[in-house]
Amino acid sequence: MAKNLYVGNLPFSTNDNDLSEIFSPYGTVSSARVIKDRITERSRGFGFVEMENDDEADKAIAEVNGKDLGGRPLKVSEAKPRENRRGAGGGY
C-alpha cells in the first residue's frame, strides 16, 4: 500500500521534479507535488510525496527529515488525512 508523506520547510525554488529526486534514492516515488498558491503560482514551502512501499517510505522519513536543502532543514512526516474544510465565513 502506498504511503503519503508531508514535506515541509522547502525552499521556494523547489519544484515537483526536485522533490521526487530527493526521495527516489530511498524507493519508488509514485508522485511528488509541491503545493503552490492558486493566485501567484509560487510555492507555499511544502509538498507531498507518495511512495509505493511503506518500508521505503519509513526509511525516507528517517533519512530525509532534518536534511538540509538550500539552507533549510526539511520536515518530513507521514501525511495526515485531509480534513473537510468548511467554507470561509465572515459574510453577513
PDB file of N, CA, C and O in Angstrom:
ATOM      1  N   MET A   1       0.840  -1.188   0.000  1.00  0.00           N
ATOM      2  CA  MET A   1       0.000   0.000   0.000  1.00  0.00           C
ATOM      3  C   MET A   1       0.879   1.243   0.000  1.00  0.00           C
ATOM      4  O   MET A   1       1.907   1.275   0.677  1.00  0.00           O
ATOM      5  N   ALA A   2       0.494   2.245  -0.736  1.00  0.00           N
ATOM      6  CA  ALA A   2       1.271   3.479  -0.850  1.00  0.00           C
ATOM      7  C   ALA A   2       1.151   4.308   0.423  1.00  0.00           C
ATOM      8  O   ALA A   2       0.134   4.275   1.116  1.00  0.00           O
ATOM      9  N   LYS A   3       2.212   5.049   0.709  1.00  0.00           N
ATOM     10  CA  LYS A   3       2.222   5.925   1.883  1.00  0.00           C
ATOM     11  C   LYS A   3       2.464   7.346   1.406  1.00  0.00           C
ATOM     12  O   LYS A   3       3.349   7.590   0.585  1.00  0.00           O
ATOM     13  N   ASN A   4       1.679   8.280   1.920  1.00  0.00           N
ATOM     14  CA  ASN A   4       1.775   9.683   1.545  1.00  0.00           C
ATOM     15  C   ASN A   4       2.590  10.420   2.612  1.00  0.00           C
ATOM     16  O   ASN A   4       2.301  10.316   3.804  1.00  0.00           O
ATOM     17  N   LEU A   5       3.603  11.161   2.177  1.00  0.00           N
ATOM     18  CA  LEU A   5       4.485  11.880   3.090  1.00  0.00           C
ATOM     19  C   LEU A   5       4.311  13.385   2.935  1.00  0.00           C
ATOM     20  O   LEU A   5       4.169  13.899   1.825  1.00  0.00           O
ATOM     21  N   TYR A   6       4.325  14.076   4.057  1.00  0.00           N
ATOM     22  CA  TYR A   6       4.320  15.531   4.077  1.00  0.00           C
ATOM     23  C   TYR A   6       5.772  15.995   4.137  1.00  0.00           C
ATOM     24  O   TYR A   6       6.562  15.468   4.920  1.00  0.00           O
ATOM     25  N   VAL A   7       6.125  16.979   3.312  1.00  0.00           N
ATOM     26  CA  VAL A   7       7.478  17.541   3.323  1.00  0.00           C
ATOM     27  C   VAL A   7       7.345  19.045   3.500  1.00  0.00           C
ATOM     28  O   VAL A   7       6.823  19.737   2.626  1.00  0.00           O
ATOM     29  N   GLY A   8       7.818  19.547   4.632  1.00  0.00           N
ATOM     30  CA  GLY A   8       7.713  20.964   4.942  1.00  0.00           C
ATOM     31  C   GLY A   8       9.051  21.655   4.962  1.00  0.00           C
ATOM     32  O   GLY A   8      10.100  21.010   4.946  1.00  0.00           O
ATOM     33  N   ASN A   9       9.009  22.975   4.996  1.00  0.00           N
ATOM     34  CA  ASN A   9      10.179  23.851   5.051  1.00  0.00           C
ATOM     35  C   ASN A   9      11.010  23.774   3.766  1.00  0.00           C
ATOM     36  O   ASN A   9      12.234  23.903   3.796  1.00  0.00           O
ATOM     37  N   LEU A  10      10.328  23.563   2.644  1.00  0.00           N
ATOM     38  CA  LEU A  10      11.014  23.513   1.352  1.00  0.00           C
ATOM     39  C   LEU A  10      11.439  24.917   0.915  1.00  0.00           C
ATOM     40  O   LEU A  10      10.712  25.884   1.140  1.00  0.00           O
ATOM     41  N   PRO A  11      12.613  25.029   0.293  1.00  0.00           N
ATOM     42  CA  PRO A  11      12.952  26.316  -0.325  1.00  0.00           C
ATOM     43  C   PRO A  11      11.910  26.627  -1.403  1.00  0.00           C
ATOM     44  O   PRO A  11      11.414  25.718  -2.068  1.00  0.00           O
ATOM     45  N   PHE A  12      11.583  27.892  -1.572  1.00  0.00           N
ATOM     46  CA  PHE A  12      10.537  28.276  -2.513  1.00  0.00           C
ATOM     47  C   PHE A  12      10.897  27.981  -3.967  1.00  0.00           C
ATOM     48  O   PHE A  12      10.025  28.000  -4.835  1.00  0.00           O
ATOM     49  N   SER A  13      12.168  27.709  -4.239  1.00  0.00           N
ATOM     50  CA  SER A  13      12.599  27.387  -5.600  1.00  0.00           C
ATOM     51  C   SER A  13      12.416  25.911  -5.948  1.00  0.00           C
ATOM     52  O   SER A  13      12.626  25.522  -7.096  1.00  0.00           O
ATOM     53  N   THR A  14      12.031  25.091  -4.984  1.00  0.00           N
ATOM     54  CA  THR A  14      11.873  23.648  -5.206  1.00  0.00           C
ATOM     55  C   THR A  14      10.677  23.374  -6.107  1.00  0.00           C
ATOM     56  O   THR A  14       9.607  23.956  -5.924  1.00  0.00           O
ATOM     57  N   ASN A  15      10.862  22.478  -7.086  1.00  0.00           N
ATOM     58  CA  ASN A  15       9.745  22.092  -7.956  1.00  0.00           C
ATOM     59  C   ASN A  15       9.432  20.605  -7.764  1.00  0.00           C
ATOM     60  O   ASN A  15      10.109  19.921  -6.996  1.00  0.00           O
ATOM     61  N   ASP A  16       8.421  20.112  -8.450  1.00  0.00           N
ATOM     62  CA  ASP A  16       7.988  18.721  -8.302  1.00  0.00           C
ATOM     63  C   ASP A  16       9.119  17.742  -8.610  1.00  0.00           C
ATOM     64  O   ASP A  16       9.299  16.756  -7.895  1.00  0.00           O
ATOM     65  N   ASN A  17       9.870  18.006  -9.655  1.00  0.00           N
ATOM     66  CA  ASN A  17      10.955  17.121 -10.060  1.00  0.00           C
ATOM     67  C   ASN A  17      12.044  17.074  -8.986  1.00  0.00           C
ATOM     68  O   ASN A  17      12.556  15.999  -8.671  1.00  0.00           O
ATOM     69  N   ASP A  18      12.399  18.229  -8.424  1.00  0.00           N
ATOM     70  CA  ASP A  18      13.395  18.275  -7.348  1.00  0.00           C
ATOM     71  C   ASP A  18      12.945  17.411  -6.174  1.00  0.00           C
ATOM     72  O   ASP A  18      13.732  16.653  -5.608  1.00  0.00           O
ATOM     73  N   LEU A  19      11.681  17.536  -5.822  1.00  0.00           N
ATOM     74  CA  LEU A  19      11.133  16.801  -4.689  1.00  0.00           C
ATOM     75  C   LEU A  19      11.205  15.297  -4.938  1.00  0.00           C
ATOM     76  O   LEU A  19      11.555  14.533  -4.039  1.00  0.00           O
ATOM     77  N   SER A  20      10.879  14.879  -6.137  1.00  0.00           N
ATOM     78  CA  SER A  20      10.955  13.468  -6.498  1.00  0.00           C
ATOM     79  C   SER A  20      12.396  12.959  -6.403  1.00  0.00           C
ATOM     80  O   SER A  20      12.638  11.859  -5.907  1.00  0.00           O
ATOM     81  N   GLU A  21      13.340  13.755  -6.876  1.00  0.00           N
ATOM     82  CA  GLU A  21      14.751  13.354  -6.854  1.00  0.00           C
ATOM     83  C   GLU A  21      15.288  13.201  -5.432  1.00  0.00           C
ATOM     84  O   GLU A  21      16.161  12.366  -5.194  1.00  0.00           O
ATOM     85  N   ILE A  22      14.790  13.980  -4.500  1.00  0.00           N
ATOM     86  CA  ILE A  22      15.228  13.888  -3.103  1.00  0.00           C
ATOM     87  C   ILE A  22      14.849  12.526  -2.513  1.00  0.00           C
ATOM     88  O   ILE A  22      15.614  11.940  -1.747  1.00  0.00           O
ATOM     89  N   PHE A  23      13.663  12.031  -2.877  1.00  0.00           N
ATOM     90  CA  PHE A  23      13.148  10.801  -2.276  1.00  0.00           C
ATOM     91  C   PHE A  23      13.432   9.541  -3.085  1.00  0.00           C
ATOM     92  O   PHE A  23      13.344   8.443  -2.535  1.00  0.00           O
ATOM     93  N   SER A  24      13.766   9.651  -4.356  1.00  0.00           N
ATOM     94  CA  SER A  24      13.959   8.466  -5.196  1.00  0.00           C
ATOM     95  C   SER A  24      15.098   7.541  -4.749  1.00  0.00           C
ATOM     96  O   SER A  24      15.012   6.342  -5.011  1.00  0.00           O
ATOM     97  N   PRO A  25      16.165   8.027  -4.087  1.00  0.00           N
ATOM     98  CA  PRO A  25      17.193   7.070  -3.630  1.00  0.00           C
ATOM     99  C   PRO A  25      16.675   6.079  -2.573  1.00  0.00           C
ATOM    100  O   PRO A  25      17.316   5.061  -2.314  1.00  0.00           O
ATOM    101  N   TYR A  26      15.530   6.373  -1.971  1.00  0.00           N
ATOM    102  CA  TYR A  26      15.019   5.531  -0.890  1.00  0.00           C
ATOM    103  C   TYR A  26      13.938   4.567  -1.348  1.00  0.00           C
ATOM    104  O   TYR A  26      13.513   3.706  -0.578  1.00  0.00           O
ATOM    105  N   GLY A  27      13.485   4.698  -2.597  1.00  0.00           N
ATOM    106  CA  GLY A  27      12.471   3.789  -3.116  1.00  0.00           C
ATOM    107  C   GLY A  27      11.704   4.406  -4.270  1.00  0.00           C
ATOM    108  O   GLY A  27      12.055   5.472  -4.775  1.00  0.00           O
ATOM    109  N   THR A  28      10.653   3.716  -4.674  1.00  0.00           N
ATOM    110  CA  THR A  28       9.848   4.147  -5.807  1.00  0.00           C
ATOM    111  C   THR A  28       8.903   5.274  -5.396  1.00  0.00           C
ATOM    112  O   THR A  28       8.090   5.124  -4.483  1.00  0.00           O
ATOM    113  N   VAL A  29       9.029   6.397  -6.087  1.00  0.00           N
ATOM    114  CA  VAL A  29       8.175   7.556  -5.841  1.00  0.00           C
ATOM    115  C   VAL A  29       7.023   7.520  -6.846  1.00  0.00           C
ATOM    116  O   VAL A  29       7.243   7.620  -8.053  1.00  0.00           O
ATOM    117  N   SER A  30       5.793   7.377  -6.340  1.00  0.00           N
ATOM    118  CA  SER A  30       4.616   7.353  -7.220  1.00  0.00           C
ATOM    119  C   SER A  30       4.285   8.743  -7.714  1.00  0.00           C
ATOM    120  O   SER A  30       3.939   8.933  -8.880  1.00  0.00           O
ATOM    121  N   SER A  31       4.393   9.732  -6.806  1.00  0.00           N
ATOM    122  CA  SER A  31       4.129  11.117  -7.182  1.00  0.00           C
ATOM    123  C   SER A  31       4.817  12.050  -6.202  1.00  0.00           C
ATOM    124  O   SER A  31       5.054  11.701  -5.046  1.00  0.00           O
ATOM    125  N   ALA A  32       5.128  13.229  -6.683  1.00  0.00           N
ATOM    126  CA  ALA A  32       5.736  14.269  -5.847  1.00  0.00           C
ATOM    127  C   ALA A  32       5.148  15.591  -6.302  1.00  0.00           C
ATOM    128  O   ALA A  32       5.178  15.921  -7.488  1.00  0.00           O
ATOM    129  N   ARG A  33       4.609  16.354  -5.343  1.00  0.00           N
ATOM    130  CA  ARG A  33       3.937  17.605  -5.715  1.00  0.00           C
ATOM    131  C   ARG A  33       4.241  18.695  -4.703  1.00  0.00           C
ATOM    132  O   ARG A  33       3.994  18.544  -3.506  1.00  0.00           O
ATOM    133  N   VAL A  34       4.783  19.798  -5.207  1.00  0.00           N
ATOM    134  CA  VAL A  34       4.988  20.983  -4.390  1.00  0.00           C
ATOM    135  C   VAL A  34       3.689  21.785  -4.465  1.00  0.00           C
ATOM    136  O   VAL A  34       3.177  22.037  -5.556  1.00  0.00           O
ATOM    137  N   ILE A  35       3.162  22.181  -3.321  1.00  0.00           N
ATOM    138  CA  ILE A  35       1.906  22.917  -3.284  1.00  0.00           C
ATOM    139  C   ILE A  35       2.172  24.387  -3.595  1.00  0.00           C
ATOM    140  O   ILE A  35       3.068  25.011  -3.027  1.00  0.00           O
ATOM    141  N   LYS A  36       1.371  24.919  -4.510  1.00  0.00           N
ATOM    142  CA  LYS A  36       1.548  26.307  -4.954  1.00  0.00           C
ATOM    143  C   LYS A  36       0.329  27.150  -4.621  1.00  0.00           C
ATOM    144  O   LYS A  36      -0.791  26.647  -4.526  1.00  0.00           O
ATOM    145  N   ASP A  37       0.568  28.426  -4.449  1.00  0.00           N
ATOM    146  CA  ASP A  37      -0.507  29.385  -4.238  1.00  0.00           C
ATOM    147  C   ASP A  37      -1.350  29.453  -5.503  1.00  0.00           C
ATOM    148  O   ASP A  37      -0.807  29.521  -6.606  1.00  0.00           O
ATOM    149  N   ARG A  38      -2.647  29.435  -5.357  1.00  0.00           N
ATOM    150  CA  ARG A  38      -3.542  29.446  -6.529  1.00  0.00           C
ATOM    151  C   ARG A  38      -3.421  30.714  -7.356  1.00  0.00           C
ATOM    152  O   ARG A  38      -3.546  30.670  -8.580  1.00  0.00           O
ATOM    153  N   ILE A  39      -3.184  31.823  -6.713  1.00  0.00           N
ATOM    154  CA  ILE A  39      -3.167  33.100  -7.425  1.00  0.00           C
ATOM    155  C   ILE A  39      -1.783  33.410  -8.001  1.00  0.00           C
ATOM    156  O   ILE A  39      -1.653  33.728  -9.183  1.00  0.00           O
ATOM    157  N   THR A  40      -0.753  33.314  -7.157  1.00  0.00           N
ATOM    158  CA  THR A  40       0.596  33.706  -7.598  1.00  0.00           C
ATOM    159  C   THR A  40       1.382  32.581  -8.256  1.00  0.00           C
ATOM    160  O   THR A  40       2.382  32.833  -8.928  1.00  0.00           O
ATOM    161  N   GLU A  41       0.929  31.322  -8.064  1.00  0.00           N
ATOM    162  CA  GLU A  41       1.626  30.154  -8.583  1.00  0.00           C
ATOM    163  C   GLU A  41       3.009  29.957  -7.943  1.00  0.00           C
ATOM    164  O   GLU A  41       3.820  29.177  -8.442  1.00  0.00           O
ATOM    165  N   ARG A  42       3.275  30.666  -6.840  1.00  0.00           N
ATOM    166  CA  ARG A  42       4.526  30.478  -6.093  1.00  0.00           C
ATOM    167  C   ARG A  42       4.380  29.312  -5.139  1.00  0.00           C
ATOM    168  O   ARG A  42       3.289  29.027  -4.647  1.00  0.00           O
ATOM    169  N   SER A  43       5.493  28.640  -4.883  1.00  0.00           N
ATOM    170  CA  SER A  43       5.499  27.557  -3.913  1.00  0.00           C
ATOM    171  C   SER A  43       5.061  28.074  -2.550  1.00  0.00           C
ATOM    172  O   SER A  43       5.372  29.204  -2.173  1.00  0.00           O
ATOM    173  N   ARG A  44       4.337  27.236  -1.817  1.00  0.00           N
ATOM    174  CA  ARG A  44       3.937  27.595  -0.461  1.00  0.00           C
ATOM    175  C   ARG A  44       4.915  27.031   0.569  1.00  0.00           C
ATOM    176  O   ARG A  44       4.707  27.189   1.772  1.00  0.00           O
ATOM    177  N   GLY A  45       5.977  26.375   0.104  1.00  0.00           N
ATOM    178  CA  GLY A  45       7.023  25.895   1.005  1.00  0.00           C
ATOM    179  C   GLY A  45       6.790  24.503   1.564  1.00  0.00           C
ATOM    180  O   GLY A  45       7.480  24.078   2.490  1.00  0.00           O
ATOM    181  N   PHE A  46       5.813  23.786   0.999  1.00  0.00           N
ATOM    182  CA  PHE A  46       5.610  22.404   1.422  1.00  0.00           C
ATOM    183  C   PHE A  46       5.066  21.594   0.255  1.00  0.00           C
ATOM    184  O   PHE A  46       4.628  22.143  -0.756  1.00  0.00           O
ATOM    185  N   GLY A  47       5.102  20.283   0.418  1.00  0.00           N
ATOM    186  CA  GLY A  47       4.620  19.413  -0.632  1.00  0.00           C
ATOM    187  C   GLY A  47       4.318  18.026  -0.103  1.00  0.00           C
ATOM    188  O   GLY A  47       4.404  17.764   1.097  1.00  0.00           O
ATOM    189  N   PHE A  48       3.962  17.144  -1.024  1.00  0.00           N
ATOM    190  CA  PHE A  48       3.616  15.769  -0.673  1.00  0.00           C
ATOM    191  C   PHE A  48       4.305  14.813  -1.621  1.00  0.00           C
ATOM    192  O   PHE A  48       4.409  15.064  -2.822  1.00  0.00           O
ATOM    193  N   VAL A  49       4.779  13.703  -1.057  1.00  0.00           N
ATOM    194  CA  VAL A  49       5.419  12.643  -1.842  1.00  0.00           C
ATOM    195  C   VAL A  49       4.692  11.354  -1.525  1.00  0.00           C
ATOM    196  O   VAL A  49       4.478  11.028  -0.357  1.00  0.00           O
ATOM    197  N   GLU A  50       4.312  10.622  -2.554  1.00  0.00           N
ATOM    198  CA  GLU A  50       3.689   9.320  -2.360  1.00  0.00           C
ATOM    199  C   GLU A  50       4.678   8.251  -2.775  1.00  0.00           C
ATOM    200  O   GLU A  50       5.195   8.258  -3.892  1.00  0.00           O
ATOM    201  N   MET A  51       4.935   7.327  -1.850  1.00  0.00           N
ATOM    202  CA  MET A  51       5.866   6.226  -2.123  1.00  0.00           C
ATOM    203  C   MET A  51       5.084   4.926  -2.102  1.00  0.00           C
ATOM    204  O   MET A  51       4.175   4.751  -1.290  1.00  0.00           O
ATOM    205  N   GLU A  52       5.444   4.007  -3.007  1.00  0.00           N
ATOM    206  CA  GLU A  52       4.692   2.771  -3.180  1.00  0.00           C
ATOM    207  C   GLU A  52       4.845   1.798  -2.019  1.00  0.00           C
ATOM    208  O   GLU A  52       3.909   1.059  -1.711  1.00  0.00           O
ATOM    209  N   ASN A  53       6.001   1.782  -1.373  1.00  0.00           N
ATOM    210  CA  ASN A  53       6.295   0.787  -0.356  1.00  0.00           C
ATOM    211  C   ASN A  53       6.402   1.448   1.019  1.00  0.00           C
ATOM    212  O   ASN A  53       7.135   2.424   1.179  1.00  0.00           O
ATOM    213  N   ASP A  54       5.683   0.927   2.006  1.00  0.00           N
ATOM    214  CA  ASP A  54       5.687   1.509   3.349  1.00  0.00           C
ATOM    215  C   ASP A  54       7.072   1.499   3.991  1.00  0.00           C
ATOM    216  O   ASP A  54       7.473   2.479   4.619  1.00  0.00           O
ATOM    217  N   ASP A  55       7.803   0.395   3.835  1.00  0.00           N
ATOM    218  CA  ASP A  55       9.145   0.309   4.427  1.00  0.00           C
ATOM    219  C   ASP A  55      10.086   1.343   3.819  1.00  0.00           C
ATOM    220  O   ASP A  55      10.877   1.967   4.526  1.00  0.00           O
ATOM    221  N   GLU A  56       9.993   1.519   2.498  1.00  0.00           N
ATOM    222  CA  GLU A  56      10.819   2.529   1.825  1.00  0.00           C
ATOM    223  C   GLU A  56      10.429   3.929   2.283  1.00  0.00           C
ATOM    224  O   GLU A  56      11.293   4.784   2.475  1.00  0.00           O
ATOM    225  N   ALA A  57       9.145   4.162   2.457  1.00  0.00           N
ATOM    226  CA  ALA A  57       8.667   5.467   2.914  1.00  0.00           C
ATOM    227  C   ALA A  57       9.172   5.752   4.320  1.00  0.00           C
ATOM    228  O   ALA A  57       9.609   6.865   4.611  1.00  0.00           O
ATOM    229  N   ASP A  58       9.116   4.749   5.197  1.00  0.00           N
ATOM    230  CA  ASP A  58       9.611   4.926   6.567  1.00  0.00           C
ATOM    231  C   ASP A  58      11.108   5.243   6.572  1.00  0.00           C
ATOM    232  O   ASP A  58      11.570   6.084   7.343  1.00  0.00           O
ATOM    233  N   LYS A  59      11.852   4.564   5.710  1.00  0.00           N
ATOM    234  CA  LYS A  59      13.289   4.823   5.609  1.00  0.00           C
ATOM    235  C   LYS A  59      13.530   6.247   5.099  1.00  0.00           C
ATOM    236  O   LYS A  59      14.414   6.945   5.596  1.00  0.00           O
ATOM    237  N   ALA A  60      12.746   6.674   4.112  1.00  0.00           N
ATOM    238  CA  ALA A  60      12.884   8.027   3.564  1.00  0.00           C
ATOM    239  C   ALA A  60      12.599   9.072   4.636  1.00  0.00           C
ATOM    240  O   ALA A  60      13.300  10.080   4.719  1.00  0.00           O
ATOM    241  N   ILE A  61      11.570   8.840   5.460  1.00  0.00           N
ATOM    242  CA  ILE A  61      11.256   9.777   6.541  1.00  0.00           C
ATOM    243  C   ILE A  61      12.460   9.904   7.464  1.00  0.00           C
ATOM    244  O   ILE A  61      12.871  11.012   7.809  1.00  0.00           O
ATOM    245  N   ALA A  62      13.026   8.760   7.865  1.00  0.00           N
ATOM    246  CA  ALA A  62      14.161   8.758   8.794  1.00  0.00           C
ATOM    247  C   ALA A  62      15.390   9.445   8.199  1.00  0.00           C
ATOM    248  O   ALA A  62      16.113  10.148   8.906  1.00  0.00           O
ATOM    249  N   GLU A  63      15.625   9.245   6.911  1.00  0.00           N
ATOM    250  CA  GLU A  63      16.825   9.779   6.270  1.00  0.00           C
ATOM    251  C   GLU A  63      16.702  11.247   5.855  1.00  0.00           C
ATOM    252  O   GLU A  63      17.670  12.001   5.962  1.00  0.00           O
ATOM    253  N   VAL A  64      15.538  11.653   5.389  1.00  0.00           N
ATOM    254  CA  VAL A  64      15.385  12.993   4.816  1.00  0.00           C
ATOM    255  C   VAL A  64      14.963  14.028   5.866  1.00  0.00           C
ATOM    256  O   VAL A  64      15.284  15.208   5.728  1.00  0.00           O
ATOM    257  N   ASN A  65      14.251  13.600   6.908  1.00  0.00           N
ATOM    258  CA  ASN A  65      13.817  14.544   7.947  1.00  0.00           C
ATOM    259  C   ASN A  65      15.041  15.211   8.577  1.00  0.00           C
ATOM    260  O   ASN A  65      15.934  14.535   9.087  1.00  0.00           O
ATOM    261  N   GLY A  66      15.069  16.518   8.535  1.00  0.00           N
ATOM    262  CA  GLY A  66      16.191  17.281   9.091  1.00  0.00           C
ATOM    263  C   GLY A  66      17.322  17.536   8.109  1.00  0.00           C
ATOM    264  O   GLY A  66      18.243  18.296   8.406  1.00  0.00           O
ATOM    265  N   LYS A  67      17.258  16.905   6.938  1.00  0.00           N
ATOM    266  CA  LYS A  67      18.285  17.093   5.912  1.00  0.00           C
ATOM    267  C   LYS A  67      18.230  18.529   5.393  1.00  0.00           C
ATOM    268  O   LYS A  67      17.151  19.092   5.204  1.00  0.00           O
ATOM    269  N   ASP A  68      19.395  19.106   5.168  1.00  0.00           N
ATOM    270  CA  ASP A  68      19.476  20.482   4.698  1.00  0.00           C
ATOM    271  C   ASP A  68      19.229  20.551   3.192  1.00  0.00           C
ATOM    272  O   ASP A  68      19.836  19.806   2.422  1.00  0.00           O
ATOM    273  N   LEU A  69      18.344  21.438   2.784  1.00  0.00           N
ATOM    274  CA  LEU A  69      18.103  21.701   1.368  1.00  0.00           C
ATOM    275  C   LEU A  69      18.029  23.206   1.193  1.00  0.00           C
ATOM    276  O   LEU A  69      17.091  23.846   1.669  1.00  0.00           O
ATOM    277  N   GLY A  70      19.005  23.768   0.519  1.00  0.00           N
ATOM    278  CA  GLY A  70      19.029  25.217   0.292  1.00  0.00           C
ATOM    279  C   GLY A  70      19.108  26.008   1.585  1.00  0.00           C
ATOM    280  O   GLY A  70      18.554  27.104   1.680  1.00  0.00           O
ATOM    281  N   GLY A  71      19.796  25.458   2.590  1.00  0.00           N
ATOM    282  CA  GLY A  71      19.940  26.151   3.862  1.00  0.00           C
ATOM    283  C   GLY A  71      18.752  26.001   4.799  1.00  0.00           C
ATOM    284  O   GLY A  71      18.673  26.676   5.825  1.00  0.00           O
ATOM    285  N   ARG A  72      17.822  25.107   4.440  1.00  0.00           N
ATOM    286  CA  ARG A  72      16.626  24.903   5.275  1.00  0.00           C
ATOM    287  C   ARG A  72      16.528  23.425   5.671  1.00  0.00           C
ATOM    288  O   ARG A  72      16.636  22.550   4.812  1.00  0.00           O
ATOM    289  N   PRO A  73      16.326  23.141   6.949  1.00  0.00           N
ATOM    290  CA  PRO A  73      16.148  21.742   7.368  1.00  0.00           C
ATOM    291  C   PRO A  73      14.746  21.249   7.003  1.00  0.00           C
ATOM    292  O   PRO A  73      13.746  21.829   7.428  1.00  0.00           O
ATOM    293  N   LEU A  74      14.683  20.186   6.219  1.00  0.00           N
ATOM    294  CA  LEU A  74      13.390  19.654   5.794  1.00  0.00           C
ATOM    295  C   LEU A  74      12.657  18.998   6.961  1.00  0.00           C
ATOM    296  O   LEU A  74      13.279  18.421   7.852  1.00  0.00           O
ATOM    297  N   LYS A  75      11.347  19.093   6.944  1.00  0.00           N
ATOM    298  CA  LYS A  75      10.495  18.447   7.940  1.00  0.00           C
ATOM    299  C   LYS A  75       9.653  17.420   7.207  1.00  0.00           C
ATOM    300  O   LYS A  75       8.801  17.771   6.391  1.00  0.00           O
ATOM    301  N   VAL A  76       9.896  16.146   7.502  1.00  0.00           N
ATOM    302  CA  VAL A  76       9.219  15.069   6.792  1.00  0.00           C
ATOM    303  C   VAL A  76       8.474  14.194   7.792  1.00  0.00           C
ATOM    304  O   VAL A  76       9.028  13.797   8.817  1.00  0.00           O
ATOM    305  N   SER A  77       7.219  13.899   7.489  1.00  0.00           N
ATOM    306  CA  SER A  77       6.417  13.019   8.323  1.00  0.00           C
ATOM    307  C   SER A  77       5.351  12.360   7.457  1.00  0.00           C
ATOM    308  O   SER A  77       5.140  12.744   6.307  1.00  0.00           O
ATOM    309  N   GLU A  78       4.686  11.364   8.029  1.00  0.00           N
ATOM    310  CA  GLU A  78       3.579  10.763   7.305  1.00  0.00           C
ATOM    311  C   GLU A  78       2.454  11.787   7.245  1.00  0.00           C
ATOM    312  O   GLU A  78       2.115  12.403   8.255  1.00  0.00           O
ATOM    313  N   ALA A  79       1.881  11.965   6.068  1.00  0.00           N
ATOM    314  CA  ALA A  79       0.816  12.951   5.889  1.00  0.00           C
ATOM    315  C   ALA A  79      -0.436  12.497   6.628  1.00  0.00           C
ATOM    316  O   ALA A  79      -0.770  11.312   6.644  1.00  0.00           O
ATOM    317  N   LYS A  80      -1.114  13.449   7.232  1.00  0.00           N
ATOM    318  CA  LYS A  80      -2.382  13.179   7.905  1.00  0.00           C
ATOM    319  C   LYS A  80      -3.498  13.270   6.872  1.00  0.00           C
ATOM    320  O   LYS A  80      -3.390  14.027   5.907  1.00  0.00           O
ATOM    321  N   PRO A  81      -4.565  12.508   7.067  1.00  0.00           N
ATOM    322  CA  PRO A  81      -5.688  12.607   6.115  1.00  0.00           C
ATOM    323  C   PRO A  81      -6.215  14.040   6.065  1.00  0.00           C
ATOM    324  O   PRO A  81      -6.262  14.736   7.079  1.00  0.00           O
ATOM    325  N   ARG A  82      -6.599  14.451   4.897  1.00  0.00           N
ATOM    326  CA  ARG A  82      -7.107  15.809   4.715  1.00  0.00           C
ATOM    327  C   ARG A  82      -8.472  15.942   5.374  1.00  0.00           C
ATOM    328  O   ARG A  82      -9.366  15.125   5.158  1.00  0.00           O
ATOM    329  N   GLU A  83      -8.612  16.968   6.167  1.00  0.00           N
ATOM    330  CA  GLU A  83      -9.889  17.212   6.830  1.00  0.00           C
ATOM    331  C   GLU A  83     -10.793  18.000   5.898  1.00  0.00           C
ATOM    332  O   GLU A  83     -10.331  18.811   5.095  1.00  0.00           O
ATOM    333  N   ASN A  84     -12.093  17.748   6.020  1.00  0.00           N
ATOM    334  CA  ASN A  84     -13.045  18.554   5.250  1.00  0.00           C
ATOM    335  C   ASN A  84     -13.038  19.952   5.804  1.00  0.00           C
ATOM    336  O   ASN A  84     -13.261  20.165   6.996  1.00  0.00           O
ATOM    337  N   ARG A  85     -12.780  20.907   4.933  1.00  0.00           N
ATOM    338  CA  ARG A  85     -12.769  22.297   5.374  1.00  0.00           C
ATOM    339  C   ARG A  85     -14.102  22.921   5.041  1.00  0.00           C
ATOM    340  O   ARG A  85     -14.639  22.743   3.948  1.00  0.00           O
ATOM    341  N   ARG A  86     -14.620  23.644   5.990  1.00  0.00           N
ATOM    342  CA  ARG A  86     -15.844  24.383   5.730  1.00  0.00           C
ATOM    343  C   ARG A  86     -15.486  25.679   5.016  1.00  0.00           C
ATOM    344  O   ARG A  86     -14.379  26.196   5.166  1.00  0.00           O
ATOM    345  N   GLY A  87     -16.394  26.178   4.267  1.00  0.00           N
ATOM    346  CA  GLY A  87     -16.160  27.425   3.545  1.00  0.00           C
ATOM    347  C   GLY A  87     -15.832  28.553   4.486  1.00  0.00           C
ATOM    348  O   GLY A  87     -16.259  28.551   5.641  1.00  0.00           O
ATOM    349  N   ALA A  88     -15.086  29.507   4.008  1.00  0.00           N
ATOM    350  CA  ALA A  88     -14.722  30.663   4.824  1.00  0.00           C
ATOM    351  C   ALA A  88     -15.983  31.486   5.077  1.00  0.00           C
ATOM    352  O   ALA A  88     -16.690  31.868   4.144  1.00  0.00           O
ATOM    353  N   GLY A  89     -16.245  31.744   6.327  1.00  0.00           N
ATOM    354  CA  GLY A  89     -17.425  32.516   6.673  1.00  0.00           C
ATOM    355  C   GLY A  89     -17.101  33.987   6.698  1.00  0.00           C
ATOM    356  O   GLY A  89     -16.220  34.447   5.972  1.00  0.00           O
ATOM    357  N   GLY A  90     -17.784  34.706   7.504  1.00  0.00           N
ATOM    358  CA  GLY A  90     -17.490  36.120   7.664  1.00  0.00           C
ATOM    359  C   GLY A  90     -18.448  37.049   6.943  1.00  0.00           C
ATOM    360  O   GLY A  90     -18.454  38.253   7.201  1.00  0.00           O
ATOM    361  N   GLY A  91     -19.254  36.511   6.049  1.00  0.00           N
ATOM    362  CA  GLY A  91     -20.178  37.368   5.342  1.00  0.00           C
ATOM    363  C   GLY A  91     -21.464  37.574   6.144  1.00  0.00           C
ATOM    364  O   GLY A  91     -21.793  36.766   7.012  1.00  0.00           O
ATOM    365  N   TYR A  92     -22.160  38.615   5.863  1.00  0.00           N
ATOM    366  CA  TYR A  92     -23.416  38.887   6.558  1.00  0.00           C
ATOM    367  C   TYR A  92     -24.582  38.594   5.664  1.00  0.00           C
ATOM    368  O   TYR A  92     -25.731  38.762   6.073  1.00  0.00           O
TER     369      TYR A  92
END
